[in-house]
């Protein structure tokens, strides 16, 4: 059981906040005459002492009522907007005003907005998918700096995926979302079940169990640096934000590659119910989702979501039972998933609010990486799998392990490959709003367990490695494992809201982690006994940022985070032999500063430049059976150093033509030192984690959208990115069959044999030079009762290598994928029928590859691959929309 002081920190923070809450909501005196909204809202914000976010185009022609007297801010805002087509939200010391009518009354957008609001009653107000009024597309609200801001105002590279896009394309996982973010690759279809996240070519290896992710994930303000959270499906999302480049501030632990933030929907201020069902034709999958949301009282709101999915799979296992023995899973990945989340909000007054969230996920089914396959075989034929066609498609070979010498090991069960996952995520956020700023406490807890039997590939017949014959009965290499990962964290921060030109954010963060790893292995006919390892970590950090406004157009921000971390490791092999790690404890310290200059010549144009540093701690190499294959009690060093990055970034963001034309253009140049990398050692069956000397990541990104006025309901968009991610100092081992002439010309161990290569100047794996996308969306009315939606997206990726030692046989050629969707819906959003397609050309691509165990003198690649085509028919019913009519 993990011992941690996080409950004490949480209780202390709660006590401080609760004691500071006023007994009742403070009333303010308002004296605002009726008039144009663009003026009255500004006066209202001044008198309320709050910030204001409102779209200039949405306020045109709107006149608000007079508001006079002593009353709460919430009541005054309702009175001000009464009778208009505007709705207002009070959130974290900010007033957010949105128009409630985006299009003619016949057309109903499907964006769902999760914030509770003060809605003004008006006959033309449209009902959104969750019962709230829709948010304008010309002002994307993000929380990248832990306050509500327009994306246009944030001096950082951000890609935001809103609720409308999530719903239109049925994005229910981080892997789905990655296809909508330039230069982001995510795959959960890896044999380790660990997953891999690549952003601008920067990543942590899929099997690096003891390493934090270079690209962290933040779910409902809880930072999770381990990629196991990728397997936890994400449903009922409100918005996704991807922050690119080093992120030292605002997101718990430091992150050198970026942060993916996922915010689930919050309770609505009126009753909202939804039932959604779907059937996927290719994998014969079916699912159902139910949501109920609304207020329990004037101060308490609740939202509950439940999700269940069963899928047969779209990959076909062609293993020959004569050669490989009985095959249990012919089609897959087949699995059953369950997910549930409950959200409770409490807001007794304008000064204090609480948000509690709890999620549970469970998945049982076939092995991680089901569908992984060989490609680029010598002469197109696999010497160990005659049934393998050596092409990237939906056909592959995966023999079962059987009961060969594993009957007494419960980790192997019945020898049929499997993967079971369960995960729990809890978060508690409390905010105290004062006249000086907002004090926020965020408490988080995450626990996951993965039970799996998997291997990098199956062999169907006898092969010869070097001069030693092995009969690879049923499978060449198999590992059975249990991994239990736990993390608990507490953050406390204060964000000032002063009237002067200087404001600041200051705070602290602590967390504790524990990874319990149990594994057994079967290599050919040899059984390796169980290993039990434990990796414990704890960290504490302090951070601050100061904002200085040098007039109305120029802002300078600067700050940094100081981090202290400690990691301890211990292990046992065979039940009684201790593993002598040397060192068995490591401590890391780091300070990462950043400074940014922002210039806004007007409200709709912003130019910025920044200098940033980032960091992630070192750790221990926890890869399946790496210890048991060594089989020694001698001291071993499986540690790797911390990773550091520093560099510059500059960009311009603009909203032109009244907000109908928007674009972001950013350039960046970062230098990484001691980049943490994983690779497969020569002749090995697993991978190891170490440090590369250095790498440089530089490039240019463009994202834009256009809403032409002459075509009603049409939106066009796209992106184009060039990325040069290259090693500047790295000498990994040679790839199999690499000769002196091909670059295997370094004697790394000084033993008279050439065993390494210099890859300086070569691109990092999974780092395409060019990526691009095009998209469109069209929403129109068919009648006064029915509307339709049509959307499509094309994604292009340049070629890249997928094997970590840069084996040229692992090259994934350039490819293009297409997604599309069409839907019919009622004008009040009480029902919707949608047909959604992903990867319509069924393009199977390699995401990560390792060298397969071929006979001497031959090389072949074994790849984890992308998802195949999916075609989904989806029905959505919202009974609450009928009740509100």
C-alpha positions in Angstrom: 0.0 0.0 0.0 1.4 3.4 -1.0 2.1 5.7 2.0 1.5 9.3 1.2 0.7 12.5 3.0 -1.6 13.8 0.3 -4.8 13.3 2.3 -3.2 15.6 5.0 -2.4 18.2 2.4 -5.9 18.0 0.9 -7.5 18.4 4.3 -5.3 21.3 5.2 -6.1 23.1 2.0 -9.8 22.4 2.4 -9.7 23.8 6.0 -8.0 27.0 4.8 -10.5 27.6 2.0 -13.6 26.7 3.9 -12.7 28.9 6.8 -12.2 31.8 4.4 -15.6 31.5 2.8 -18.0 34.3 3.6 -21.2 33.3 5.4 -23.3 34.5 2.5 -22.8 35.9 -1.0 -21.6 39.5 -0.9 -23.9 42.0 -2.6 -22.6 44.8 -4.7 -24.1 48.1 -5.7 -24.8 48.4 -9.5 -25.8 51.5 -11.4 -25.9 50.6 -15.1 -28.2 52.3 -17.5 -29.9 50.5 -20.4 -27.8 50.7 -23.6 -25.6 48.9 -26.1 -24.2 45.6 -24.8 -20.7 46.5 -25.8 -20.7 49.4 -23.4 -23.0 48.1 -20.6 -21.0 44.9 -20.3 -17.8 46.8 -19.8 -19.4 48.9 -17.1 -20.9 45.8 -15.5 -17.4 44.1 -15.3 -15.9 47.2 -13.7 -18.6 47.5 -11.1 -18.5 43.7 -10.4 -14.7 43.8 -10.2 -14.3 40.9 -12.6 -12.7 40.2 -16.0 -14.8 40.1 -19.1 -14.6 37.9 -22.2 -17.2 38.6 -24.9 -17.1 38.4 -28.7 -17.3 41.7 -30.4 -19.3 40.3 -33.4 -21.8 38.7 -31.1 -22.7 41.9 -29.2 -23.7 43.9 -32.3 -27.3 45.1 -32.2 -27.8 43.8 -28.6 -29.3 46.2 -26.0 -29.3 45.3 -22.3 -31.7 46.4 -19.6 -30.9 48.8 -16.8 -29.5 47.3 -13.5 -29.6 49.4 -10.3 -29.4 48.5 -6.6 -27.6 46.1 -4.3 -27.6 42.5 -5.4 -25.3 39.5 -6.1 -23.2 39.5 -9.3 -25.1 36.5 -10.6 -28.5 38.1 -10.1 -27.3 41.4 -11.6 -25.9 39.6 -14.7 -29.3 37.8 -15.2 -31.1 41.1 -15.0 -28.7 42.8 -17.4 -29.0 40.1 -20.1 -32.8 39.6 -19.7 -34.6 39.8 -23.0 -31.4 39.6 -25.1 -29.9 36.8 -27.2 -27.0 36.6 -24.8 -26.1 34.2 -22.0 -23.4 34.7 -19.4 -21.2 32.5 -17.3 -19.4 33.3 -14.1 -16.3 31.2 -13.8 -13.1 31.7 -11.8 -13.4 35.5 -11.5 -14.3 36.0 -15.2 -17.6 36.9 -16.9 -18.0 35.0 -20.2 -20.7 36.3 -22.4 -21.8 34.3 -25.5 -24.6 34.9 -28.1 -27.3 32.2 -27.8 -28.1 32.4 -31.5 -25.3 31.5 -34.0 -27.5 30.7 -37.0 -31.0 31.1 -38.2 -33.5 29.4 -36.0 -33.9 26.5 -38.3 -30.3 25.4 -37.9 -29.2 23.9 -34.7 -25.5 23.3 -34.0 -24.5 20.3 -31.9 -21.8 21.8 -29.7 -22.2 20.9 -26.1 -21.1 23.5 -23.5 -20.3 22.2 -20.0 -20.1 25.5 -18.0 -23.1 26.5 -15.9 -24.6 29.7 -17.1 -26.9 32.5 -16.3 -29.2 32.3 -19.4 -31.4 35.1 -20.5 -34.9 34.1 -21.5 -35.7 34.9 -25.1 -38.0 33.3 -27.6 -35.2 32.8 -30.2 -32.8 31.1 -27.8 -31.7 27.7 -29.2 -31.3 24.6 -27.1 -27.8 23.1 -27.2 -27.0 19.4 -26.9 -26.7 19.6 -23.1 -29.6 22.0 -22.6 -27.4 25.2 -22.7 -27.0 27.8 -25.3 -24.2 27.3 -27.9 -20.9 28.9 -27.7 -19.6 31.1 -30.5 -17.0 29.5 -32.8 -15.1 32.8 -33.2 -13.9 32.8 -29.6 -12.4 29.6 -28.3 -12.0 29.8 -24.5 -9.0 27.9 -23.1 -7.5 27.5 -19.7 -3.8 27.0 -20.7 -2.7 29.6 -18.0 -5.2 28.4 -15.4 -7.7 31.2 -16.2 -10.4 31.5 -18.8 -9.0 33.3 -21.9 -9.6 33.4 -25.6 -7.1 31.2 -27.4 -6.3 34.2 -29.4 -4.9 36.0 -26.3 -2.7 33.1 -25.0 1.0 33.5 -26.1 1.6 29.8 -26.6 1.1 27.1 -29.3 -2.3 25.5 -28.5 -4.5 23.2 -30.5 -8.0 23.0 -29.0 -10.6 20.4 -29.9 -14.0 21.6 -28.9 -17.1 19.6 -27.9 -18.7 20.1 -31.4 -15.7 18.4 -33.1 -15.5 15.7 -30.4 -19.2 14.8 -31.0 -19.2 15.1 -34.8 -16.3 12.6 -35.2 -17.1 10.4 -32.1 -13.7 11.1 -30.5 -13.7 8.8 -27.5 -10.0 8.3 -26.9 -6.7 10.2 -26.9 -5.8 8.2 -30.0 -8.9 9.5 -31.8 -8.1 13.1 -30.7 -4.6 12.9 -32.0 -5.8 12.7 -35.6 -7.3 16.2 -35.1 -4.1 17.8 -33.7 -1.1 18.6 -36.0 2.1 16.7 -35.2 0.5 14.6 -32.5 0.6 10.8 -32.7 -0.9 8.5 -30.1 -1.1 4.7 -30.1 -2.4 2.4 -27.4 -2.0 -0.6 -29.7 1.4 -1.6 -28.3 2.3 -5.0 -26.8 3.3 -3.5 -23.5 -0.1 -1.8 -23.1 1.9 1.3 -22.0 1.1 3.3 -25.1 3.1 6.0 -26.8 2.6 9.7 -27.3 4.6 11.6 -29.9 4.4 15.4 -30.2 6.7 17.2 -32.7 8.8 14.0 -32.7 9.4 14.0 -29.0 8.3 10.9 -27.1 9.0 8.4 -24.4 9.2 4.8 -25.5 6.2 2.5 -25.3 8.0 0.0 -23.0 9.6 2.6 -20.7 7.6 1.6 -17.7 9.9 3.4 -15.2 9.9 6.7 -17.1 7.6 9.7 -17.0 6.0 10.6 -20.3 7.7 13.4 -22.3 4.1 14.5 -23.2 2.1 14.5 -20.0 -1.7 14.0 -19.7 -3.8 16.2 -17.5 -7.4 14.9 -16.8 -9.7 17.2 -15.0 -6.7 19.1 -13.5 -4.9 15.9 -12.4 -1.5 15.5 -13.9 -0.7 11.9 -14.9 2.8 11.4 -16.3 2.5 7.7 -17.0 1.0 6.6 -20.3 -1.2 3.9 -18.7 -3.9 6.6 -18.6 -4.1 6.3 -22.4 -6.0 2.9 -22.1 -8.6 4.6 -20.0 -11.3 5.7 -22.4 -12.4 9.3 -22.3 -16.1 10.0 -22.7 -18.4 13.0 -22.2 -15.5 15.4 -22.8 -16.1 19.1 -22.7 -12.9 20.2 -24.4 -9.3 19.0 -25.2 -6.3 21.4 -25.3 -2.9 20.3 -26.5 -0.1 22.6 -25.4 3.1 22.1 -27.5 6.6 22.5 -26.4 8.1 22.5 -22.8 5.5 23.2 -20.1 7.0 24.0 -16.7 4.1 26.0 -15.2 0.4 25.3 -14.4 0.2 21.6 -14.9 1.7 19.9 -11.9 4.9 18.2 -12.9 7.3 19.6 -15.5 6.8 18.3 -19.0 9.5 18.7 -21.7 7.4 17.8 -24.8 3.9 19.2 -24.1 0.7 18.6 -22.2 -2.6 17.1 -23.3 -5.4 18.4 -21.1 -8.8 16.8 -21.1 -11.8 18.4 -19.4 -14.9 16.4 -18.9 -18.3 18.1 -19.0 -19.7 19.7 -15.8 -23.3 19.7 -14.5 -25.8 21.9 -16.4 -28.0 24.5 -14.8 -31.1 22.8 -16.2 -32.1 19.2 -16.6 -30.3 17.4 -19.4 -30.6 13.7 -20.3 -29.1 11.8 -23.2 -29.1 8.3 -24.4 -26.7 7.4 -27.2 -26.3 4.0 -29.0 -24.1 2.9 -31.8 -23.1 0.0 -34.0 -19.7 -0.3 -35.8 -19.9 -2.4 -38.9 -16.3 -3.3 -39.5 -15.4 -4.6 -36.0 -19.0 -5.6 -35.2 -18.9 -3.3 -32.2 -21.8 -1.9 -30.2 -22.0 0.6 -27.4 -24.4 2.6 -25.3 -24.0 5.7 -23.3 -26.3 7.5 -20.9 -25.9 10.9 -19.4 -28.0 12.7 -16.7 -27.2 16.2 -15.6 -28.8 19.1 -13.8 -29.2 21.0 -10.5 -30.2 19.3 -7.3 -30.7 22.7 -5.7 -29.7 26.3 -6.2 -26.2 25.5 -5.0 -25.6 21.9 -6.0 -25.3 20.4 -9.5 -24.7 16.8 -10.6 -23.7 15.0 -13.8 -23.5 11.2 -14.2 -22.4 9.3 -17.3 -22.2 5.6 -18.0 -20.8 3.8 -21.0 -20.5 0.2 -22.1 -18.9 -1.2 -25.3 -18.4 -4.6 -26.8 -16.4 -5.3 -29.9 -15.5 -8.4 -31.9 -12.6 -6.8 -33.8 -11.5 -6.2 -37.3 -8.1 -8.0 -37.4 -7.9 -11.6 -38.5 -5.4 -14.0 -37.0 -4.1 -16.4 -39.7 -1.9 -18.6 -37.5 -1.8 -22.1 -38.8 -3.1 -24.5 -36.1 -1.0 -27.4 -37.6 2.2 -25.5 -37.0 1.3 -23.3 -34.1 -1.3 -25.4 -32.2 -4.8 -24.4 -31.2 -5.7 -20.8 -31.7 -8.2 -19.2 -29.3 -8.7 -15.8 -30.9 -9.2 -15.7 -34.6 -10.7 -12.2 -34.7 -9.9 -9.2 -32.6 -9.2 -7.2 -30.7 -12.3 -8.4 -28.9 -13.1 -6.8 -25.6 -15.7 -5.4 -23.3 -15.3 -1.9 -21.8 -17.2 -0.2 -18.9 -16.8 3.4 -18.0 -18.6 5.6 -15.4 -18.1 9.2 -14.1 -19.9 11.2 -11.5 -19.5 15.0 -11.1 -20.7 17.0 -8.2 -20.5 20.8 -8.0 -21.2 23.0 -5.0 -21.4 26.8 -5.2 -23.0 28.3 -2.0 -22.1 31.9 -3.1 -20.1 33.9 -5.7 -17.0 33.5 -3.6 -16.6 29.7 -3.2 -17.1 26.7 -5.5 -16.2 23.0 -5.3 -16.0 20.5 -8.2 -15.7 16.7 -7.4 -15.2 14.1 -10.0 -14.8 10.3 -9.9 -14.2 8.0 -12.8 -13.9 4.2 -13.2 -12.8 2.2 -16.2 -12.7 -1.5 -16.8 -11.6 -3.4 -19.9 -11.3 -7.2 -20.5 -10.3 -8.8 -23.7 -7.5 -9.8 -26.1 -3.9 -9.0 -25.8 -2.5 -5.5 -26.1 -1.2 -5.0 -29.7 -3.6 -7.5 -31.2 -3.1 -7.0 -34.9 0.6 -6.3 -34.7 2.3 -7.8 -37.6 5.5 -8.3 -39.7 6.3 -6.1 -42.7 9.2 -5.6 -45.0 10.2 -9.3 -44.7 13.2 -10.6 -46.7 11.9 -11.4 -50.2 8.3 -10.9 -48.9 8.4 -14.1 -46.9 8.6 -14.6 -43.1 11.1 -17.4 -42.1 9.3 -18.0 -38.8 5.6 -17.4 -39.8 4.7 -19.0 -43.1 1.1 -17.8 -42.7 2.2 -14.1 -42.5 1.8 -12.1 -45.7 4.3 -9.5 -44.6 2.0 -6.6 -45.5 0.5 -3.9 -43.3 -3.2 -4.8 -43.4 -5.9 -6.4 -41.2 -4.3 -10.0 -41.4 -1.6 -11.1 -39.0 -0.3 -14.2 -37.1 -0.5 -14.6 -33.3 -0.2 -18.2 -31.9 -1.2 -19.0 -28.4 1.4 -19.8 -25.7 -0.3 -23.0 -24.7 0.6 -24.7 -21.4 4.3 -25.3 -22.1 6.0 -25.3 -18.7 3.7 -22.5 -17.4 1.0 -24.6 -15.8 2.2 -23.7 -12.3 2.5 -20.0 -12.9 -0.8 -18.2 -12.4 0.3 -15.2 -14.3 0.0 -17.2 -17.6 -3.5 -18.4 -16.8 -4.5 -20.8 -19.6 -1.9 -19.6 -22.1 -4.3 -17.6 -24.3 -3.0 -14.0 -24.8 -5.1 -11.5 -22.9 -5.2 -8.0 -21.4 -7.3 -6.7 -18.6 -7.3 -3.2 -17.4 -9.0 -1.3 -14.5 -8.5 2.3 -13.5 -9.9 4.8 -11.0 -9.5 8.6 -11.2 -10.6 11.0 -8.5 -10.2 14.7 -8.4 -11.4 17.5 -6.1 -11.1 21.2 -7.0 -11.9 24.1 -4.7 -11.8 27.8 -5.5 -12.0 30.7 -3.2 -12.6 34.0 -5.1 -11.6 37.2 -3.2 -11.2 40.8 -4.2 -7.4 40.1 -4.6 -7.6 36.9 -6.6 -8.5 33.2 -6.6 -7.0 30.6 -4.3 -7.3 27.1 -5.8 -6.8 23.6 -4.3 -6.6 20.6 -6.6 -6.4 17.1 -5.1 -5.9 14.0 -7.4 -5.7 10.3 -7.1 -5.2 7.8 -9.9 -4.8 4.0 -9.8 -4.6 1.5 -12.6 -4.0 -2.2 -12.9 -3.0 -4.1 -16.0 -2.9 -7.9 -16.2 -1.6 -9.2 -19.5 0.0 -12.1 -21.4 1.7 -10.9 -24.5 4.8 -11.2 -26.6 6.4 -9.4 -29.5 5.5 -12.1 -32.0 4.7 -15.8 -32.6 6.7 -18.3 -34.4 5.0 -21.2 -36.3 8.0 -23.5 -36.8 11.6 -24.4 -36.0 14.2 -21.7 -36.8 17.9 -21.3 -36.2 19.4 -18.3 -34.4 23.1 -18.2 -35.1 24.3 -21.8 -34.6 21.9 -22.8 -31.9 18.7 -24.5 -32.9 15.5 -23.6 -31.0 12.1 -25.0 -31.3 9.8 -22.0 -30.8 6.8 -24.0 -29.6 3.7 -21.9 -30.0 5.5 -18.5 -29.5 9.0 -17.2 -29.7 8.8 -15.0 -26.6 6.0 -14.5 -24.2 5.7 -12.5 -21.0 2.9 -12.5 -18.4 2.7 -9.5 -16.1 0.8 -7.5 -13.6 1.4 -3.8 -13.3 -0.2 -1.7 -10.6 0.4 2.1 -10.8 -0.7 4.6 -8.3 -0.3 8.4 -7.9 -1.7 10.9 -5.5 -1.1 14.6 -5.8 -2.0 18.0 -4.2 -1.6 21.4 -5.7 -2.3 24.8 -4.1 -2.0 28.0 -6.1 -3.1 31.6 -5.9 -3.8 33.7 -9.0 -4.0 37.5 -8.3 -6.6 39.7 -9.9 -5.3 43.2 -9.0 -6.3 46.4 -10.6 -2.7 47.5 -11.3 -0.4 46.5 -14.2 1.2 43.7 -12.2 -0.4 40.3 -11.5 1.0 37.0 -10.5 0.4 33.2 -9.9 2.2 31.4 -7.1 1.8 27.8 -5.9 3.2 24.5 -4.9 2.7 20.9 -5.9 3.5 17.5 -4.3 2.9 14.0 -5.4 3.7 10.4 -4.6 3.8 7.5 -7.1 4.3 3.7 -6.8 4.7 1.1 -9.6 4.4 -2.6 -8.6 5.7 -4.8 -11.5 5.4 -8.6 -11.5 6.4 -10.6 -14.6 7.3 -14.1 -15.8 8.7 -15.1 -19.2 8.9 -17.9 -21.6 11.6 -17.9 -24.2 11.4 -20.8 -26.6 11.1 -23.8 -24.3 12.8 -22.1 -21.3 10.8 -20.7 -18.5 12.1 -17.8 -16.5 10.7 -17.4 -13.0 8.8 -14.5 -11.7 10.3 -11.1 -10.9 8.7 -8.7 -8.4 9.9 -5.0 -8.6 8.7 -1.9 -6.9 9.5 1.7 -8.0 8.6 4.5 -5.6 8.7 8.2 -6.4 7.9 11.4 -4.7 8.3 15.0 -5.7 7.7 18.6 -4.5 7.8 21.7 -6.6 7.2 25.4 -6.2 6.2 27.7 -9.1 5.4 31.3 -9.8 4.7 33.6 -12.7 4.4 37.4 -12.9 2.5 39.3 -15.6 3.4 42.9 -16.3 1.2 45.1 -18.6 3.4 47.8 -20.2 0.4 49.7 -21.5 -2.7 48.4 -23.2 -0.8 46.5 -25.9 2.3 45.0 -24.4 2.5 42.3 -21.7 5.6 40.6 -20.3 5.3 37.3 -18.3 8.1 35.5 -16.6 8.4 32.7 -14.0 9.7 29.3 -13.3 9.3 26.0 -11.4 11.7 24.5 -9.0 11.4 20.7 -8.7 12.8 18.1 -6.2 12.3 14.4 -7.0 13.4 11.1 -5.5 13.0 7.6 -6.8 13.7 4.3 -5.1 13.8 0.8 -6.6 13.9 -2.7 -5.2 13.3 -6.2 -6.7 13.2 -10.0 -6.1 13.7 -12.7 -8.7 12.4 -16.3 -8.3 10.7 -15.5 -5.0 13.8 -15.2 -2.9 16.8 -13.7 -4.8 17.1 -9.9 -4.4 18.0 -7.8 -7.3 21.0 -5.6 -6.4 20.2 -2.3 -8.2 23.1 0.1 -8.2 22.2 2.7 -7.5 18.9 1.8 -5.8 17.9 5.5 -5.1 18.3 8.7 -7.1 17.5 12.3 -6.3 16.9 15.0 -9.0 16.7 18.8 -8.7 15.8 21.2 -11.4 14.8 24.8 -12.0 13.0 25.6 -15.3 12.4 29.3 -16.1 10.5 30.9 -18.9 9.8 34.4 -20.2 7.3 35.6 -22.8 6.6 38.9 -24.5 3.2 39.6 -26.0 2.1 42.4 -28.3 -1.5 43.1 -29.3 -1.9 45.9 -31.8 -5.6 45.4 -31.6 -8.1 43.0 -30.0 -8.0 40.5 -32.9 -4.2 40.3 -33.5 -1.5 39.0 -31.2 2.2 38.5 -31.7 4.4 36.8 -29.1 7.9 35.4 -28.5 9.1 33.2 -25.6 12.1 31.4 -24.1 11.3 28.2 -22.2 13.1 25.4 -20.4 11.7 22.0 -19.5 12.7 18.9 -17.7 11.6 15.4 -16.7 13.4 13.2 -14.1 15.4 10.1 -14.7 14.4 6.7 -13.5 14.9 3.0 -13.8 14.6 0.7 -16.8 11.5 -1.5 -16.0 11.0 -3.6 -19.1 9.4 -7.0 -19.2 11.8 -9.8 -18.2 14.9 -7.6 -18.6 15.9 -8.6 -15.1 14.9 -12.3 -15.2 16.8 -12.9 -18.4 19.9 -11.6 -16.7 19.2 -14.0 -13.9 21.9 -12.7 -11.6 22.2 -11.3 -8.1 25.2 -9.2 -9.1 24.8 -5.4 -8.9 23.2 -4.1 -12.1 22.7 -0.5 -13.2 19.4 0.1 -14.9 19.1 3.8 -14.3 18.9 6.6 -16.8 19.4 10.3 -16.3 17.0 13.2 -16.4 16.1 14.9 -19.7 16.3 18.7 -20.3 15.2 21.0 -23.0 15.6 24.7 -23.7 14.6 26.9 -26.7 12.6 29.7 -28.2 9.2 30.0 -29.8 7.4 32.8 -31.6 4.1 33.2 -33.3 1.2 35.3 -34.5 -2.5 34.7 -34.0 -5.3 36.6 -35.7 -9.0 36.8 -36.3 -9.8 38.7 -39.4 -12.9 39.6 -41.4 -15.0 40.0 -38.3 -13.7 36.7 -36.9 -14.6 34.7 -40.0 -11.0 34.1 -40.9 -8.7 32.8 -38.1 -5.1 31.5 -38.1 -2.2 30.7 -35.9 1.4 30.6 -37.2 4.2 29.6 -34.9 7.9 28.8 -35.2 10.0 27.0 -32.7 13.6 25.8 -32.0 14.3 23.6 -29.0 17.5 21.7 -28.0 17.2 18.5 -25.9 20.0 17.1 -23.8 20.1 13.6 -22.4 17.0 12.8 -24.4 15.5 9.6 -22.9 15.2 6.9 -25.6 14.3 3.2 -25.8 15.8 0.6 -28.2 16.0 -3.2 -28.6 19.5 -4.4 -27.7 21.2 -6.7 -30.2 19.7 -10.1 -30.1 17.3 -9.0 -27.4 13.6 -9.7 -27.1 12.7 -6.6 -25.1 13.8 -3.0 -25.1 15.9 -0.9 -22.8 15.8 2.8 -21.8 18.9 5.1 -21.9 19.9 8.6 -22.8 20.8 10.0 -26.1 23.4 12.7 -26.1 21.4 15.5 -27.7 18.7 16.4 -30.3 17.3 19.5 -31.9 13.6 20.0 -32.7 12.7 23.0 -34.9 9.9 23.8 -37.3 6.9 25.9 -38.3 3.2 25.2 -37.8 0.1 26.8 -39.4 -3.5 26.3 -38.4 -6.4 28.2 -39.9 -10.2 28.3 -40.4 -12.5 30.2 -42.6 -16.3 30.7 -42.4 -17.3 32.3 -45.7 -20.3 34.6 -45.4 -21.6 33.7 -48.8 -22.2 30.0 -48.0 -24.5 29.6 -45.0 -23.3 27.1 -42.4 -20.0 26.3 -44.1 -16.7 26.2 -42.2 -13.3 25.3 -43.8 -10.0 24.7 -42.1 -6.6 23.1 -42.3 -3.1 22.9 -41.0 0.4 22.6 -42.4 3.5 21.8 -40.4 7.2 21.3 -41.1 9.2 19.7 -38.3 12.9 18.9 -38.3 13.6 16.7 -35.3 17.1 15.3 -35.5 19.7 13.7 -33.3 22.8 15.9 -32.8 24.7 13.3 -30.6 23.6 9.7 -30.3 25.4 6.3 -30.8 22.8 3.5 -30.5 23.6 -0.2 -31.1 23.7 -1.3 -34.8 20.6 -2.7 -36.3 20.5 -6.3 -37.3 22.6 -7.1 -40.4 24.0 -3.6 -40.4 27.6 -3.7 -41.9 30.6 -1.4 -41.6 29.8 0.1 -44.9 26.2 0.9 -43.8 27.5 2.7 -40.7 28.1 0.0 -38.0 31.6 1.3 -37.5 32.0 2.2 -33.8 33.5 -0.1 -31.1 31.5 1.2 -28.2 32.7 -1.4 -25.7 36.4 -1.4 -26.9 36.3 -5.1 -27.3 37.5 -5.2 -30.9 34.0 -5.6 -32.4 32.0 -2.9 -34.2 28.6 -2.7 -32.3 27.4 0.9 -32.6 26.5 3.6 -35.1 26.5 7.3 -35.1 23.0 8.6 -36.1 23.8 12.3 -35.6 21.9 14.3 -38.2 19.2 11.7 -38.7 15.6 12.2 -37.9 14.1 10.9 -34.7 11.8 7.9 -35.0 8.1 8.7 -35.7 9.0 12.3 -36.7 7.7 13.0 -40.2 9.1 16.2 -41.8 5.7 17.3 -43.2 2.2 16.9 -41.9 -1.0 18.5 -43.2 -4.8 18.4 -42.8 -7.9 19.8 -44.5 -11.4 19.8 -43.1 -14.9 21.1 -43.8 -18.2 21.3 -42.0 -21.6 22.2 -43.3 -24.8 22.7 -41.3 -28.1 23.4 -43.0 -31.8 23.1 -42.4 -34.0 20.8 -44.4 -37.3 22.0 -42.9 -38.6 23.9 -39.9 -38.2 20.6 -38.0 -35.1 18.9 -39.3 -31.5 20.0 -40.0 -28.4 18.1 -41.3 -24.7 18.2 -40.8 -21.9 17.1 -43.1 -18.2 17.1 -42.2 -15.0 15.6 -43.6 -11.3 15.6 -42.8 -8.1 14.6 -44.6 -4.8 14.0 -42.8 -1.4 13.6 -44.5 1.9 12.4 -43.0 5.3 12.3 -44.6 7.4 9.1 -44.3 9.2 8.2 -41.0 11.1 5.4 -39.4 9.4 3.4 -36.7 12.2 1.5 -35.1 14.2 3.2 -32.4 17.7 2.3 -33.7 16.6 3.8 -37.1 16.6 0.5 -38.9 15.8 1.5 -42.6 13.6 -1.5 -43.0 11.2 0.0 -40.5 10.2 3.0 -42.8 6.6 3.9 -42.9 5.8 5.5 -46.2 3.9 8.7 -46.6 0.2 8.2 -46.3 -3.2 10.0 -46.3 -6.3 9.1 -44.3 -9.9 10.3 -44.6 -12.7 10.8 -42.0 -16.2 11.9 -42.7 -19.6 12.1 -41.0 -23.2 12.9 -41.9 -26.1 13.5 -39.5 -29.8 14.4 -39.4 -31.2 16.1 -36.2 -34.2 17.8 -34.9 -34.2 21.6 -34.5 -34.5 21.2 -30.7 -31.8 18.6 -30.6 -34.2 16.0 -29.1 -32.8 13.3 -31.5 -30.0 12.8 -33.9 -29.0 10.0 -36.3 -25.4 10.0 -37.5 -23.1 7.9 -39.8 -19.5 8.5 -38.8 -16.5 7.0 -40.7 -12.8 7.0 -39.6 -9.9 6.0 -41.8 -12.3 5.3 -44.7 -9.5 4.1 -47.0 -8.5 1.5 -44.4 -4.9 2.6 -44.4 -3.0 0.5 -41.9 0.3 2.2 -40.8 3.2 1.2 -38.6 3.4 3.2 -35.4 6.2 1.5 -33.6 8.4 -1.4 -34.8 11.0 -3.8 -33.3 13.4 -6.2 -35.0 11.9 -9.7 -35.2 13.9 -12.8 -34.3 15.0 -14.0 -37.7 17.8 -16.4 -38.5 21.3 -14.9 -38.7 21.8 -12.7 -41.8 18.2 -11.8 -42.1 16.2 -8.8 -40.8 12.5 -8.3 -40.5 10.3 -5.8 -38.7 7.4 -6.5 -36.3 5.1 -3.5 -36.0 2.3 -2.2 -33.8 -0.2 -0.7 -36.2 -2.9 1.9 -36.4 -6.6 1.3 -36.1 -8.4 0.0 -39.3 -11.4 1.6 -40.9 -14.5 2.1 -38.7 -18.0 2.9 -39.9 -20.4 3.8 -37.1 -24.2 4.2 -37.1 -25.2 6.3 -34.1 -28.6 7.2 -32.6 -28.8 10.0 -29.9 -32.0 10.7 -27.9 -32.4 13.7 -25.5 -35.6 13.4 -23.6 -34.9 16.5 -21.7 -35.1 18.6 -24.9 -38.7 17.4 -25.3 -39.6 18.2 -21.8 -38.3 21.8 -22.2 -40.6 22.5 -25.2 
